[in-house]
Amino acid sequence: MAGLLSNLRNTLIVAFILALVLIAGYEIHYGSMDATFWQAVFRFLHVTFGILWIGLLYYFNFVQIRKMPEIPAELKPAISKFIAPEALFWFRWAALFTWVMGVILAINRGYFMQAVTLGATEGFKVPQHSFIGVGMWLATVMFINVWAFIWPAQKIALGLVEGDADAKAAATRKAMLFSRTNTLLSIPMLATMTMNQTIFG
């Protein structure tokens, strides 16, 4: 067991195999692979990728950004050369897959256009579409921030792309501000995502 848990890849493979067994069990007991079944699968994937994305966002903001000024200069390369690039890899791809699974889920549930227009296509008479639409737009802004602003700035800040000291300092600040913006947006976004399903079903 220690050998399995010592290797992240093997741990994840076994975890997803167990998840597939459970998904198959749900299909057997539900008795169909209709839209509702796939909705459950897409929600599982949406939440799984979302936990990875937001978890890393909170790691950066609650831990790394706050503690970096306290780390001695000779130790900072351990973060900037090894930990941050790896964390940013999972962070940006989790953001993409969370967003894609969310769009697929909205299409599967039949409210994509209603949510995108914040309920305008229905005269704002269906509040669950307006609320989930707000959450979807907040998540979309966050997703765009990751790929259009945070990651390009982090590449300069971490030295993955050439830049002088001034460019690196500016990029570091830019990445921090957009990451902090995403932290700000994440709380109301999560409020819509979690409450909408409970209140409106």
C-alpha positions as CSV (number, residue, x, y, z in Angstrom):
1,M,0.0,0.0,0.0
2,A,2.9,2.4,0.8
3,G,4.3,1.8,-2.7
4,L,0.9,2.7,-4.3
5,L,0.6,5.9,-2.2
6,S,4.2,6.9,-2.7
7,N,3.5,7.5,-6.4
8,L,0.9,10.2,-7.2
9,R,0.2,8.9,-10.7
10,N,-0.6,5.4,-9.4
11,T,-2.7,6.9,-6.5
12,L,-4.8,8.9,-9.0
13,I,-5.2,5.9,-11.4
14,V,-6.6,3.8,-8.5
15,A,-8.8,6.7,-7.3
16,F,-10.3,7.1,-10.8
17,I,-10.8,3.4,-11.2
18,L,-12.7,3.3,-7.9
19,A,-14.7,6.3,-9.1
20,L,-15.5,4.5,-12.3
21,V,-16.7,1.5,-10.4
22,L,-19.0,3.8,-8.4
23,I,-20.2,5.5,-11.5
24,A,-21.0,2.1,-13.0
25,G,-22.9,1.2,-9.8
26,Y,-25.0,4.3,-10.2
27,E,-25.7,3.5,-13.8
28,I,-26.8,-0.1,-12.9
29,H,-29.1,1.1,-10.1
30,Y,-30.4,4.1,-12.0
31,G,-30.9,1.8,-15.0
32,S,-30.2,4.3,-17.8
33,M,-27.5,6.4,-19.3
34,D,-29.8,9.2,-20.1
35,A,-29.2,13.0,-19.8
36,T,-29.7,12.8,-16.0
37,F,-27.0,10.2,-15.7
38,W,-24.6,12.2,-17.8
39,Q,-25.5,15.3,-15.8
40,A,-24.3,13.5,-12.7
41,V,-21.1,12.5,-14.4
42,F,-20.4,16.0,-15.7
43,R,-21.2,17.5,-12.2
44,F,-18.7,15.1,-10.6
45,L,-16.0,16.1,-13.1
46,H,-16.9,19.8,-12.8
47,V,-16.6,19.6,-9.0
48,T,-13.4,17.5,-9.1
49,F,-11.6,19.9,-11.4
50,G,-13.1,22.9,-9.5
51,I,-11.7,21.7,-6.2
52,L,-8.2,21.4,-7.8
53,W,-8.5,24.9,-9.4
54,I,-9.9,26.8,-6.4
55,G,-7.7,24.8,-3.9
56,L,-4.6,25.9,-5.8
57,L,-5.9,29.5,-6.1
58,Y,-6.3,29.5,-2.3
59,Y,-2.9,27.9,-1.8
60,F,-1.3,30.7,-3.8
61,N,-3.2,33.5,-2.0
62,F,-3.4,32.1,1.5
63,V,0.1,30.7,1.6
64,Q,2.6,31.3,-1.1
65,I,2.0,35.0,-1.9
66,R,1.8,35.9,1.8
67,K,4.8,34.0,2.9
68,M,7.2,34.7,0.0
69,P,8.5,38.0,1.5
70,E,9.5,36.1,4.6
71,I,11.5,33.4,2.8
72,P,15.3,34.0,2.7
73,A,16.6,35.0,-0.7
74,E,18.7,31.9,-1.1
75,L,15.7,29.7,-0.6
76,K,13.3,31.5,-2.9
77,P,14.5,29.6,-6.0
78,A,13.1,26.4,-4.5
79,I,9.6,28.0,-4.9
80,S,10.1,29.8,-8.2
81,K,12.0,27.0,-10.0
82,F,10.2,23.9,-8.7
83,I,7.0,24.4,-6.7
84,A,5.4,27.4,-8.5
85,P,5.7,26.1,-12.1
86,E,4.3,22.7,-11.1
87,A,1.4,24.3,-9.1
88,L,0.7,26.6,-12.0
89,F,0.5,23.7,-14.5
90,W,-2.2,22.0,-12.5
91,F,-3.9,25.4,-11.7
92,R,-4.3,26.5,-15.3
93,W,-5.4,23.1,-16.7
94,A,-7.8,22.6,-13.8
95,A,-9.3,26.1,-14.6
96,L,-9.8,25.0,-18.2
97,F,-11.4,21.7,-17.4
98,T,-13.6,23.2,-14.7
99,W,-14.9,25.7,-17.1
100,V,-15.5,23.2,-19.9
101,M,-17.3,20.8,-17.6
102,G,-19.4,23.6,-16.3
103,V,-20.5,24.6,-19.9
104,I,-21.2,21.0,-20.8
105,L,-23.3,20.7,-17.6
106,A,-25.3,23.8,-18.4
107,I,-25.9,22.5,-21.9
108,N,-26.9,19.1,-20.6
109,R,-29.3,20.6,-18.2
110,G,-30.8,22.8,-20.9
111,Y,-30.2,26.2,-19.5
112,F,-27.0,27.4,-21.1
113,M,-28.4,30.3,-23.1
114,Q,-30.7,31.3,-20.3
115,A,-27.8,31.4,-17.9
116,V,-25.4,33.2,-20.3
117,T,-28.1,36.0,-20.7
118,L,-28.7,36.0,-16.9
119,G,-32.3,35.1,-17.6
120,A,-33.0,37.8,-20.1
121,T,-34.2,35.3,-22.7
122,E,-37.0,34.5,-20.2
123,G,-37.8,38.0,-19.2
124,F,-35.9,37.5,-15.9
125,K,-38.8,35.3,-14.6
126,V,-36.6,32.3,-13.7
127,P,-34.4,33.3,-10.9
128,Q,-32.3,30.1,-10.8
129,H,-31.1,30.9,-14.4
130,S,-30.1,34.4,-13.4
131,F,-28.3,33.3,-10.3
132,I,-26.4,30.4,-11.9
133,G,-25.7,32.8,-14.8
134,V,-24.0,35.2,-12.4
135,G,-21.9,32.3,-11.1
136,M,-21.0,31.2,-14.7
137,W,-19.9,34.7,-15.7
138,L,-17.8,35.1,-12.5
139,A,-16.2,31.7,-13.2
140,T,-15.6,32.7,-16.9
141,V,-13.9,36.0,-15.8
142,M,-11.7,33.9,-13.4
143,F,-10.9,31.4,-16.2
144,I,-9.9,34.2,-18.6
145,N,-7.8,35.8,-15.9
146,V,-5.9,32.5,-15.4
147,W,-5.0,32.1,-19.1
148,A,-4.8,35.7,-20.3
149,F,-3.2,37.4,-17.4
150,I,-1.9,35.2,-14.5
151,W,-0.1,32.6,-16.5
152,P,1.6,34.9,-19.0
153,A,2.7,37.2,-16.1
154,Q,3.9,34.2,-14.1
155,K,6.0,33.0,-17.0
156,I,7.9,36.3,-16.9
157,A,8.0,36.4,-13.1
158,L,9.4,32.9,-12.8
159,G,11.9,33.4,-15.6
160,L,10.3,30.9,-18.0
161,V,10.2,33.8,-20.4
162,E,13.0,36.3,-20.7
163,G,12.5,39.6,-18.9
164,D,14.7,42.0,-17.0
165,A,14.4,42.8,-13.3
166,D,11.8,45.5,-13.9
167,A,9.7,43.3,-16.1
168,K,9.8,40.5,-13.6
169,A,8.8,42.8,-10.8
170,A,5.9,44.2,-12.9
171,A,4.8,40.7,-13.9
172,T,4.9,39.5,-10.3
173,R,2.6,42.3,-9.2
174,K,0.3,41.8,-12.2
175,A,0.0,38.1,-11.5
176,M,-0.7,38.8,-7.8
177,L,-3.4,41.3,-8.5
178,F,-5.2,39.1,-11.0
179,S,-4.8,36.1,-8.6
180,R,-6.2,38.3,-5.8
181,T,-9.1,39.3,-8.1
182,N,-9.9,35.7,-8.6
183,T,-9.9,35.1,-4.9
184,L,-12.3,38.0,-4.5
185,L,-14.6,36.6,-7.2
186,S,-14.4,33.0,-6.0
187,I,-16.5,33.5,-2.9
188,P,-19.6,34.9,-4.6
189,M,-19.1,32.4,-7.5
190,L,-19.1,29.5,-5.0
191,A,-22.2,30.9,-3.3
192,T,-24.1,30.7,-6.6
193,M,-22.8,27.3,-7.5
194,T,-23.5,25.7,-4.2
195,M,-26.8,27.5,-3.2
196,N,-28.4,27.3,-6.7
197,Q,-28.5,23.5,-6.7
198,T,-29.8,23.3,-3.1
199,I,-32.5,26.1,-3.4
200,F,-33.7,25.4,-6.9
201,G,-32.6,21.8,-7.6
